């Protein structure tokens, strides 16, 4: 997505490096993971006291999900030799995974966005792909077409997606051009929706936001009767802001509210920073087991994937903890927490790498309270 000039070399190097990558695949752990129908979380009392801080251990690879030598053989099945992102959402009880700029061999057959349906939603088993939305020739289809005009709309990148009011809803950014490392320039962002399980998509003519709002890239989390929208600007050097909207009003920009630091307001320009810079691609999830919100993102100054935690979406958010480092995984970015699971002793997420191979990996990291809770047994 962010290193287009390196794609051809990257894909040629992929086969030579895949064996080494797969040696890092960890053994599966036991346990039961349940997938919800819409990642709906229990209502959170924002005044409730914070629980114990959580400690996260360094991440490890579970499986390579895309590419010629991946467990899903996406090159042979759908001409997906290289791709990135891999953020997920649950729709009609199925788990879907959405990808960004996607290529065939040698950087050809460019598609800006593609979609896979996961056969087994248990991440311990590595996420086998049941299907991808296909074009007439059987290759993975581009969902929302880009103009391919440099300076106007070079590509259309899906930054997140969710199931809302019976529809699939994709948030995208219309990228005008790529800049130097960790910078790119967005014309506008908007929503596209699908009523047929991702087979066809329509760009909304009303759900469009101009560049400069601070919500050019988003992370969605459904919580009760609202959807929280965590937003960051173009590139990777901005702060995170927070909005919310009812599921059936997602396509109406006037229905959104924004946190201004003390209350919810209708003016997007009044949205306050809830997490300071510098924040790249992000995801957010609720852990019922730990009564904590978890935010994971790429931090460009550290060249690492980091985790923050908070008792409420509005904060306060904790200091960063490093989950994965570029010294261990060169070219890492775009961590997306697996939705619909209760995060207890482990957190699963996808991670992209633009070198030595441009593809997506499933990762996991152990997570536990910093101070073990004391169990009190009632006596008769």
Secondary structure, 3 states (H helix, E strand, C coil): CCCHHHHHHHHHHHHHHHHHHHCCCCCCCCCCCCCCCCCCECCCCCCCCCCCCEEECCCEEEEECCCCCCCCCHHHHHCCCECCEEEEEEECCEEEEEECCEECHHHCCCECCEEEEECCCCHHHCCCEEEECECCCCCECCCCCCCCECCCECEEEEEEEEEECCEEEEEEEEEEEECCCCCEEEEEEEEEEECCCCCCCEEEEEEEEECCCCCCEEEEEEECCEEEEEEECCCCCEEEEEEEECHHHCCCHHHCEEECCCCEECCHHHCCCCEEEEECCEEEEEECCCCEEEEEEEECCCCEEEEEEECCCCCCCCCCEEEEECCCCCCEEEEEECCCCCCCCEEEEEEEECCCCCEEEEEEEEEEECCCCCCCCCCC
